[in-house]
Amino acid sequence: MKLLICTSEYFPHGSGIANVVFNVVEQLKKQGVECTVCSPTGPDITLGNKQFIEKFGFLGLIYYWHQVSHFFKHTDYDVVWLQNPYFIYHNPFHRCLITMHSTYFGLSHHNVGNTRFLQVYYKIISAIEEFSLAQLSKKTVFTGVGQPVCEELEKMGIEKERITYVPNGVDVQSFNPALDKTILRKKIGVPNNNIILLSVGRLTPQKGTQTLIEVFSLLEKSLGNLTLCIAGKGELLDSAKILVKKNGLQKVIFLGYVDERDLPALYAGSDYYIINSIYEGGMPPLTLSEAMASGLPCIVSDIPNFSIVNDAGCGLIVNFGNIDHAAKEILEYLSREHQDHAKNARNYTIQFLDWEIISKEYLKIFERLIMQ
């Protein structure tokens, strides 16, 4: 099978989409699939401009997909895999799978954005996104990395029978539990008797960063041996630091960007994972699956994307809408040991989320497309 992959980002340049596509591609290669990757950074075909995307956002994405539509007028690939494509004029591929990792429709629907301008921006981009998808052939099939994404596609007019849910996966060999957690504590300056509550991801409005800090301010008053480590950068990083200083918090550590190679040790050296997003595309998000594979009990907000925590029996689902109540629930949870939750988290990822398992789901879809 000759497979062309078109993606606006690819490992090691990028985040969620880059991570998913790279891991699936590596597994497909092991299964004998001939993969060609086209992205603004290659590695096989280079189109678009990475810096343009970083600076101008959606306009940079439009430019990349415009180049894709003009470059691939005649191809001899058996099937094409597209990641969140935005074809304004036409899709040049007749046999393709489109994977949506999130939608601007979802961001707009959930009123994500810390300013009125950003909310209006998402609404406008959502309309362009819907127009782009409407131009596609009715034979085009889709996968969503989360059930909410699949539902969003339906609301945008894509027939349910054309959509399949394929979850995000995780490298269970790289992300695994550690018996000795003292190495991380020594590296970042946390006492060995402290409980590390870890948060990983871009600091954006949808991640609920401000709410997390407000909840932790109550936790810190009750638990003197609790440390919150926040890994990631983003538009809210500076305001988050200001809020920590304003609340006089002493146990919050901003780690900034953490290289992919250092993430396994960061998860393994922590005690709990916390994520309180108000919107996510992935189900589970990549960071949650990485935390689970690392054997961390997880504290999550009550959105559908995190229902896996109940399914796996590996943590606590909290309504972060009430900060006082959320802090109380978390304190009660932290007051007990959760070795069963740690074990359940790890076992669930091995059984259901290993990239080898996820890649086989994609391969089945590619094979069906070829037979059409």
One Martini backbone bead per residue (centre of mass of N, CA, C, O) as a GRO file, in nm:
protein
  372
    1MET     BB    1   0.095   0.037   0.023
    2LYS     BB    2   0.027   0.378  -0.077
    3LEU     BB    3   0.083   0.655   0.145
    4LEU     BB    4  -0.055   0.975   0.195
    5ILE     BB    5   0.048   1.249   0.409
    6CYS     BB    6  -0.139   1.536   0.523
    7THR     BB    7   0.017   1.794   0.729
    8SER     BB    8   0.066   2.087   0.928
    9GLU     BB    9   0.220   1.873   1.121
   10TYR     BB   10   0.549   1.733   1.234
   11PHE     BB   11   0.758   1.545   1.373
   12PRO     BB   12   0.912   1.771   1.595
   13HIS     BB   13   0.685   1.972   1.472
   14GLY     BB   14   0.469   2.022   1.728
   15SER     BB   15   0.190   1.841   1.860
   16GLY     BB   16  -0.079   1.667   1.842
   17ILE     BB   17  -0.082   1.594   1.539
   18ALA     BB   18   0.217   1.517   1.518
   19ASN     BB   19   0.202   1.281   1.718
   20VAL     BB   20  -0.010   1.102   1.589
   21VAL     BB   21   0.105   1.068   1.302
   22PHE     BB   22   0.383   0.959   1.370
   23ASN     BB   23   0.296   0.701   1.528
   24VAL     BB   24   0.127   0.575   1.304
   25VAL     BB   25   0.340   0.568   1.081
   26GLU     BB   26   0.546   0.389   1.228
   27GLN     BB   27   0.350   0.145   1.241
   28LEU     BB   28   0.286   0.116   0.937
   29LYS     BB   29   0.574   0.052   0.848
   30LYS     BB   30   0.586  -0.221   1.006
   31GLN     BB   31   0.328  -0.320   0.811
   32GLY     BB   32   0.426  -0.222   0.499
   33VAL     BB   33   0.380   0.077   0.463
   34GLU     BB   34   0.403   0.334   0.223
   35CYS     BB   35   0.522   0.644   0.340
   36THR     BB   36   0.416   0.991   0.272
   37VAL     BB   37   0.520   1.309   0.393
   38CYS     BB   38   0.328   1.618   0.412
   39SER     BB   39   0.482   1.929   0.512
   40PRO     BB   40   0.632   2.221   0.626
   41THR     BB   41   0.877   1.991   0.735
   42GLY     BB   42   0.800   1.732   0.623
   43PRO     BB   43   1.022   1.489   0.513
   44ASP     BB   44   0.935   1.447   0.196
   45ILE     BB   45   0.725   1.694   0.169
   46THR     BB   46   0.737   2.053   0.109
   47LEU     BB   47   0.482   2.267   0.237
   48GLY     BB   48   0.452   2.565   0.308
   49ASN     BB   49   0.470   2.750   0.642
   50LYS     BB   50   0.556   2.745   0.964
   51GLN     BB   51   0.582   3.052   1.035
   52PHE     BB   52   0.311   3.137   0.916
   53ILE     BB   53   0.138   2.969   1.110
   54GLU     BB   54   0.246   3.089   1.380
   55LYS     BB   55   0.165   3.393   1.303
   56PHE     BB   56  -0.139   3.344   1.134
   57GLY     BB   57  -0.259   3.067   1.153
   58PHE     BB   58  -0.519   3.009   0.953
   59LEU     BB   59  -0.379   3.133   0.706
   60GLY     BB   60  -0.149   2.924   0.703
   61LEU     BB   61  -0.335   2.681   0.651
   62ILE     BB   62  -0.458   2.772   0.385
   63TYR     BB   63  -0.189   2.784   0.235
   64TYR     BB   64  -0.114   2.488   0.259
   65TRP     BB   65  -0.377   2.365   0.122
   66HIS     BB   66  -0.338   2.515  -0.142
   67GLN     BB   67  -0.074   2.373  -0.219
   68VAL     BB   68  -0.180   2.086  -0.217
   69SER     BB   69  -0.403   2.124  -0.443
   70HIS     BB   70  -0.171   2.194  -0.666
   71PHE     BB   71   0.047   1.963  -0.640
   72PHE     BB   72  -0.189   1.716  -0.638
   73LYS     BB   73  -0.315   1.636  -0.939
   74HIS     BB   74  -0.121   1.374  -0.971
   75THR     BB   75  -0.154   1.040  -0.840
   76ASP     BB   76  -0.019   0.703  -0.707
   77TYR     BB   77  -0.188   0.666  -0.465
   78ASP     BB   78  -0.402   0.465  -0.287
   79VAL     BB   79  -0.402   0.668  -0.035
   80VAL     BB   80  -0.528   0.943   0.174
   81TRP     BB   81  -0.413   1.141   0.462
   82LEU     BB   82  -0.596   1.389   0.641
   83GLN     BB   83  -0.534   1.687   0.850
   84ASN     BB   84  -0.737   1.923   0.894
   85PRO     BB   85  -0.867   2.033   0.633
   86TYR     BB   86  -0.858   2.347   0.405
   87PHE     BB   87  -1.059   2.358   0.132
   88ILE     BB   88  -1.175   2.614  -0.066
   89TYR     BB   89  -1.202   2.467  -0.352
   90HIS     BB   90  -1.038   2.169  -0.364
   91ASN     BB   91  -1.013   1.819  -0.367
   92PRO     BB   92  -0.767   1.613  -0.525
   93PHE     BB   93  -0.887   1.363  -0.365
   94HIS     BB   94  -1.074   1.056  -0.405
   95ARG     BB   95  -0.898   0.874  -0.185
   96CYS     BB   96  -0.990   0.954   0.148
   97LEU     BB   97  -0.886   1.048   0.481
   98ILE     BB   98  -1.031   1.230   0.750
   99THR     BB   99  -0.877   1.388   1.032
  100MET     BB  100  -1.015   1.509   1.335
  101HIS     BB  101  -0.887   1.682   1.628
  102SER     BB  102  -1.060   1.941   1.579
  103THR     BB  103  -1.279   2.234   1.614
  104TYR     BB  104  -1.403   2.549   1.563
  105PHE     BB  105  -1.690   2.481   1.631
  106GLY     BB  106  -1.628   2.391   1.922
  107LEU     BB  107  -1.501   2.653   2.024
  108SER     BB  108  -1.751   2.826   1.965
  109HIS     BB  109  -1.971   2.662   2.121
  110HIS     BB  110  -1.786   2.698   2.405
  111ASN     BB  111  -1.669   2.987   2.431
  112VAL     BB  112  -1.376   3.011   2.360
  113GLY     BB  113  -1.218   3.269   2.534
  114ASN     BB  114  -1.078   3.572   2.687
  115THR     BB  115  -1.220   3.723   2.444
  116ARG     BB  116  -1.431   3.862   2.220
  117PHE     BB  117  -1.247   3.845   1.976
  118LEU     BB  118  -1.189   3.536   1.989
  119GLN     BB  119  -1.484   3.445   1.963
  120VAL     BB  120  -1.530   3.573   1.685
  121TYR     BB  121  -1.302   3.431   1.540
  122TYR     BB  122  -1.411   3.140   1.576
  123LYS     BB  123  -1.676   3.191   1.425
  124ILE     BB  124  -1.554   3.256   1.150
  125ILE     BB  125  -1.380   2.998   1.117
  126SER     BB  126  -1.618   2.802   1.139
  127ALA     BB  127  -1.749   2.888   0.871
  128ILE     BB  128  -1.510   2.808   0.692
  129GLU     BB  129  -1.498   2.514   0.776
  130GLU     BB  130  -1.783   2.437   0.682
  131PHE     BB  131  -1.738   2.512   0.386
  132SER     BB  132  -1.502   2.319   0.332
  133LEU     BB  133  -1.658   2.049   0.394
  134ALA     BB  134  -1.892   2.098   0.180
  135GLN     BB  135  -1.692   2.052  -0.080
  136LEU     BB  136  -1.691   1.764  -0.038
  137SER     BB  137  -1.724   1.459  -0.102
  138LYS     BB  138  -1.964   1.213  -0.018
  139LYS     BB  139  -1.719   0.986  -0.004
  140THR     BB  140  -1.596   1.105   0.229
  141VAL     BB  141  -1.406   1.016   0.510
  142PHE     BB  142  -1.408   0.995   0.876
  143THR     BB  143  -1.221   1.093   1.167
  144GLY     BB  144  -1.225   1.101   1.526
  145VAL     BB  145  -1.048   1.155   1.837
  146GLY     BB  146  -1.352   1.217   1.926
  147GLN     BB  147  -1.679   1.217   1.997
  148PRO     BB  148  -1.727   1.526   1.984
  149VAL     BB  149  -1.610   1.558   1.699
  150CYS     BB  150  -1.817   1.378   1.560
  151GLU     BB  151  -2.061   1.555   1.643
  152GLU     BB  152  -1.963   1.813   1.502
  153LEU     BB  153  -1.971   1.700   1.216
  154GLU     BB  154  -2.273   1.651   1.210
  155LYS     BB  155  -2.353   1.955   1.261
  156MET     BB  156  -2.194   2.021   0.973
  157GLY     BB  157  -2.323   1.772   0.770
  158ILE     BB  158  -2.209   1.494   0.841
  159GLU     BB  159  -2.257   1.182   0.806
  160LYS     BB  160  -2.248   0.932   1.035
  161GLU     BB  161  -2.151   0.692   0.836
  162ARG     BB  162  -1.868   0.871   0.774
  163ILE     BB  163  -1.799   0.824   1.088
  164THR     BB  164  -1.506   0.762   1.300
  165TYR     BB  165  -1.386   0.647   1.605
  166VAL     BB  166  -1.037   0.733   1.691
  167PRO     BB  167  -0.824   0.725   1.924
  168ASN     BB  168  -0.588   0.813   2.111
  169GLY     BB  169  -0.256   0.740   2.192
  170VAL     BB  170   0.036   0.542   2.317
  171ASP     BB  171   0.364   0.493   2.438
  172VAL     BB  172   0.414   0.224   2.654
  173GLN     BB  173   0.732   0.222   2.653
  174SER     BB  174   0.796   0.523   2.731
  175PHE     BB  175   0.535   0.522   2.911
  176ASN     BB  176   0.611   0.468   3.256
  177PRO     BB  177   0.661   0.368   3.554
  178ALA     BB  178   0.819   0.475   3.867
  179LEU     BB  179   0.984   0.390   4.162
  180ASP     BB  180   1.174   0.651   4.137
  181LYS     BB  181   1.097   1.001   4.234
  182THR     BB  182   1.366   1.167   4.319
  183ILE     BB  183   1.493   1.276   4.058
  184LEU     BB  184   1.290   1.498   3.990
  185ARG     BB  185   1.297   1.654   4.258
  186LYS     BB  186   1.594   1.735   4.235
  187LYS     BB  187   1.575   1.888   3.960
  188ILE     BB  188   1.319   2.096   4.067
  189GLY     BB  189   1.310   2.137   4.389
  190VAL     BB  190   1.157   1.894   4.546
  191PRO     BB  191   1.057   1.746   4.803
  192ASN     BB  192   1.015   1.410   4.879
  193ASN     BB  193   0.736   1.468   5.057
  194ASN     BB  194   0.600   1.559   4.806
  195ILE     BB  195   0.319   1.628   4.615
  196ILE     BB  196   0.273   1.583   4.267
  197LEU     BB  197   0.102   1.806   4.053
  198LEU     BB  198   0.028   1.759   3.710
  199SER     BB  199   0.064   1.983   3.421
  200VAL     BB  200  -0.003   1.946   3.060
  201GLY     BB  201   0.020   2.222   2.835
  202ARG     BB  202  -0.124   2.465   2.686
  203LEU     BB  203  -0.179   2.810   2.770
  204THR     BB  204  -0.519   2.825   2.733
  205PRO     BB  205  -0.849   2.886   2.761
  206GLN     BB  206  -0.942   2.577   2.732
  207LYS     BB  207  -0.760   2.479   2.997
  208GLY     BB  208  -0.814   2.643   3.269
  209THR     BB  209  -0.575   2.786   3.425
  210GLN     BB  210  -0.702   2.982   3.631
  211THR     BB  211  -0.872   2.772   3.781
  212LEU     BB  212  -0.639   2.593   3.876
  213ILE     BB  213  -0.506   2.811   4.055
  214GLU     BB  214  -0.749   2.866   4.238
  215VAL     BB  215  -0.768   2.579   4.350
  216PHE     BB  216  -0.474   2.558   4.456
  217SER     BB  217  -0.493   2.783   4.669
  218LEU     BB  218  -0.666   2.593   4.854
  219LEU     BB  219  -0.479   2.349   4.873
  220GLU     BB  220  -0.224   2.486   4.997
  221LYS     BB  221  -0.362   2.560   5.274
  222SER     BB  222  -0.403   2.237   5.349
  223LEU     BB  223  -0.131   2.145   5.178
  224GLY     BB  224   0.210   2.172   5.237
  225ASN     BB  225   0.296   1.900   5.041
  226LEU     BB  226   0.200   2.057   4.775
  227THR     BB  227   0.275   2.044   4.417
  228LEU     BB  228   0.262   2.249   4.124
  229CYS     BB  229   0.316   2.141   3.787
  230ILE     BB  230   0.378   2.343   3.491
  231ALA     BB  231   0.368   2.234   3.154
  232GLY     BB  232   0.422   2.498   2.937
  233LYS     BB  233   0.296   2.710   2.692
  234GLY     BB  234   0.150   3.040   2.620
  235GLU     BB  235  -0.072   3.309   2.630
  236LEU     BB  236  -0.114   3.253   2.970
  237LEU     BB  237   0.156   3.255   3.124
  238ASP     BB  238   0.185   3.541   3.243
  239SER     BB  239  -0.093   3.551   3.389
  240ALA     BB  240  -0.037   3.304   3.567
  241LYS     BB  241   0.204   3.424   3.723
  242ILE     BB  242   0.048   3.664   3.837
  243LEU     BB  243  -0.163   3.499   3.996
  244VAL     BB  244   0.035   3.354   4.181
  245LYS     BB  245   0.150   3.611   4.308
  246LYS     BB  246  -0.119   3.734   4.408
  247ASN     BB  247  -0.180   3.462   4.594
  248GLY     BB  248   0.096   3.364   4.729
  249LEU     BB  249   0.229   3.123   4.592
  250GLN     BB  250   0.482   2.853   4.671
  251LYS     BB  251   0.378   2.566   4.495
  252VAL     BB  252   0.458   2.680   4.199
  253ILE     BB  253   0.575   2.533   3.886
  254PHE     BB  254   0.735   2.655   3.597
  255LEU     BB  255   0.865   2.467   3.318
  256GLY     BB  256   0.766   2.498   3.051
  257TYR     BB  257   0.908   2.368   2.799
  258VAL     BB  258   0.895   2.015   2.719
  259ASP     BB  259   1.055   1.778   2.595
  260GLU     BB  260   0.965   1.480   2.469
  261ARG     BB  261   1.211   1.324   2.603
  262ASP     BB  262   1.120   1.434   2.909
  263LEU     BB  263   0.826   1.344   2.975
  264PRO     BB  264   0.837   1.059   3.102
  265ALA     BB  265   0.989   1.156   3.364
  266LEU     BB  266   0.775   1.358   3.457
  267TYR     BB  267   0.544   1.168   3.499
  268ALA     BB  268   0.686   0.941   3.672
  269GLY     BB  269   0.768   1.162   3.907
  270SER     BB  270   0.481   1.184   3.968
  271ASP     BB  271   0.148   1.145   4.129
  272TYR     BB  272  -0.043   1.345   3.962
  273TYR     BB  273  -0.305   1.429   3.736
  274ILE     BB  274  -0.413   1.749   3.581
  275ILE     BB  275  -0.731   1.837   3.407
  276ASN     BB  276  -0.953   2.143   3.320
  277SER     BB  277  -1.097   2.149   3.064
  278ILE     BB  278  -1.359   2.283   2.839
  279TYR     BB  279  -1.190   2.179   2.577
  280GLU     BB  280  -1.163   1.894   2.348
  281GLY     BB  281  -1.071   1.665   2.102
  282GLY     BB  282  -0.954   1.443   2.247
  283MET     BB  283  -1.032   1.072   2.322
  284PRO     BB  284  -0.798   1.117   2.462
  285PRO     BB  285  -0.577   1.314   2.543
  286LEU     BB  286  -0.247   1.281   2.521
  287THR     BB  287  -0.171   1.356   2.816
  288LEU     BB  288  -0.359   1.151   2.951
  289SER     BB  289  -0.240   0.892   2.825
  290GLU     BB  290   0.046   0.941   2.937
  291ALA     BB  291  -0.029   0.940   3.235
  292MET     BB  292  -0.156   0.659   3.244
  293ALA     BB  293   0.096   0.501   3.139
  294SER     BB  294   0.255   0.621   3.408
  295GLY     BB  295   0.059   0.569   3.662
  296LEU     BB  296  -0.159   0.807   3.697
  297PRO     BB  297  -0.366   0.956   3.871
  298CYS     BB  298  -0.674   1.135   3.775
  299ILE     BB  299  -0.767   1.484   3.743
  300VAL     BB  300  -1.086   1.590   3.611
  301SER     BB  301  -1.305   1.716   3.413
  302ASP     BB  302  -1.665   1.724   3.311
  303ILE     BB  303  -1.598   1.600   3.021
  304PRO     BB  304  -1.631   1.364   2.778
  305ASN     BB  305  -1.314   1.317   2.724
  306PHE     BB  306  -1.288   1.200   3.048
  307SER     BB  307  -1.450   0.922   3.079
  308ILE     BB  308  -1.206   0.723   3.092
  309VAL     BB  309  -1.165   0.742   3.400
  310ASN     BB  310  -1.412   0.567   3.459
  311ASP     BB  311  -1.357   0.323   3.277
  312ALA     BB  312  -1.067   0.268   3.427
  313GLY     BB  313  -1.045   0.349   3.726
  314CYS     BB  314  -0.822   0.636   3.760
  315GLY     BB  315  -1.009   0.863   3.921
  316LEU     BB  316  -1.126   1.212   3.908
  317ILE     BB  317  -1.434   1.383   3.867
  318VAL     BB  318  -1.474   1.741   3.816
  319ASN     BB  319  -1.638   2.040   3.904
  320PHE     BB  320  -1.491   2.358   3.819
  321GLY     BB  321  -1.724   2.573   3.860
  322ASN     BB  322  -1.667   2.507   4.172
  323ILE     BB  323  -1.400   2.580   4.352
  324ASP     BB  324  -1.461   2.486   4.641
  325HIS     BB  325  -1.570   2.202   4.568
  326ALA     BB  326  -1.325   2.103   4.409
  327ALA     BB  327  -1.118   2.125   4.641
  328LYS     BB  328  -1.261   1.929   4.832
  329GLU     BB  329  -1.252   1.676   4.652
  330ILE     BB  330  -0.945   1.668   4.615
  331LEU     BB  331  -0.866   1.645   4.910
  332GLU     BB  332  -1.008   1.376   4.958
  333TYR     BB  333  -0.852   1.220   4.743
  334LEU     BB  334  -0.554   1.281   4.859
  335SER     BB  335  -0.607   1.134   5.146
  336ARG     BB  336  -0.574   0.885   4.959
  337GLU     BB  337  -0.489   0.597   4.831
  338HIS     BB  338  -0.410   0.490   4.459
  339GLN     BB  339  -0.302   0.210   4.343
  340ASP     BB  340  -0.539   0.115   4.164
  341HIS     BB  341  -0.540   0.360   3.972
  342ALA     BB  342  -0.256   0.326   3.864
  343LYS     BB  343  -0.297   0.041   3.750
  344ASN     BB  344  -0.547   0.098   3.569
  345ALA     BB  345  -0.419   0.304   3.383
  346ARG     BB  346  -0.200   0.125   3.261
  347ASN     BB  347  -0.378  -0.114   3.160
  348TYR     BB  348  -0.559   0.045   2.965
  349THR     BB  349  -0.341   0.136   2.761
  350ILE     BB  350  -0.245  -0.148   2.682
  351GLN     BB  351  -0.531  -0.253   2.581
  352PHE     BB  352  -0.632   0.032   2.400
  353LEU     BB  353  -0.373   0.271   2.335
  354ASP     BB  354  -0.181   0.153   2.165
  355TRP     BB  355  -0.044   0.235   1.865
  356GLU     BB  356  -0.079  -0.043   1.735
  357ILE     BB  357  -0.386  -0.048   1.766
  358ILE     BB  358  -0.458   0.221   1.626
  359SER     BB  359  -0.324   0.164   1.345
  360LYS     BB  360  -0.516  -0.074   1.270
  361GLU     BB  361  -0.768   0.102   1.240
  362TYR     BB  362  -0.663   0.267   1.002
  363LEU     BB  363  -0.593   0.033   0.811
  364LYS     BB  364  -0.883  -0.065   0.768
  365ILE     BB  365  -0.979   0.193   0.625
  366PHE     BB  366  -0.779   0.194   0.391
  367GLU     BB  367  -0.864  -0.083   0.275
  368ARG     BB  368  -1.157  -0.002   0.214
  369LEU     BB  369  -1.093   0.226   0.015
  370ILE     BB  370  -0.944   0.052  -0.197
  371MET     BB  371  -1.202  -0.140  -0.255
  372GLN     BB  372  -1.392   0.091  -0.393
   0.00000   0.00000   0.00000
